[in-house]
Amino acid sequence: MDKVKKLLKSIAEYKKRYDITENSSTAEKLVYELSKKHNTNNEYLELQKKVKFFLESDASEKDKQMVMGYTESLSMICSAIKNNLL
């Protein structure tokens, strides 16, 4: 039982460390959006616009690379939506 309590505590600490707050950067907020599940096609398409706008901004290359690491599946989903496959 002690191991389970330690594991749950570690999970809670991990989640707290990566919570999105008002102090989170735009890149961190986008990564959070990219990693959560969306319900509608419009949400995916809106997120794609936000990501495109961010990548065209004057954000640091480090932040852009962070976001780009999460965009492949978004691109595939949006392509399917635009081609009426979803």
SULWOMO-V106023 format. One record per residue. N is the residue number from 1. PSI is psi as a letter, one per 30 degrees, with the letter a starting at -180 (* if undefined). NEAR is the number of other C-alpha atoms within 10 Angstrom. D_CENTER is the distance of its C-alpha to the mean C-alpha in whole Angstrom. Layout:
# SULWOMO-V106023
N,PSI,NEAR,D_CENTER
N,PSI,NEAR,D_CENTER
This chain:
# SULWOMO-V106023
1,e,6,34
2,e,7,33
3,e,8,31
4,e,9,29
5,e,10,29
6,e,11,28
7,e,12,25
8,e,12,24
9,e,12,24
10,e,12,22
11,e,12,19
12,e,11,19
13,e,12,20
14,e,11,16
15,e,11,15
16,e,10,16
17,e,9,16
18,g,11,12
19,k,13,12
20,k,14,11
21,l,9,14
22,f,8,16
23,f,8,16
24,k,12,13
25,l,12,12
26,e,16,10
27,e,21,9
28,e,18,7
29,e,17,7
30,e,20,5
31,e,20,3
32,e,16,3
33,e,15,4
34,f,21,3
35,f,13,4
36,l,8,6
37,k,10,9
38,l,12,11
39,f,8,14
40,l,8,16
41,e,15,16
42,e,12,16
43,e,13,13
44,e,20,11
45,e,18,14
46,e,12,13
47,e,18,9
48,e,18,11
49,e,12,13
50,e,13,11
51,e,23,10
52,e,11,13
53,e,11,15
54,e,17,13
55,f,18,14
56,f,10,17
57,a,10,18
58,g,9,19
59,l,12,16
60,l,11,17
61,e,10,17
62,e,10,15
63,e,16,12
64,e,18,12
65,e,12,13
66,e,15,10
67,e,21,7
68,f,15,10
69,f,11,10
70,g,16,7
71,f,17,8
72,e,10,11
73,e,12,11
74,e,17,10
75,e,14,13
76,e,10,15
77,e,18,14
78,e,21,15
79,e,14,18
80,e,13,19
81,e,15,19
82,f,11,21
83,g,9,23
84,h,8,24
85,f,9,23
86,*,10,21
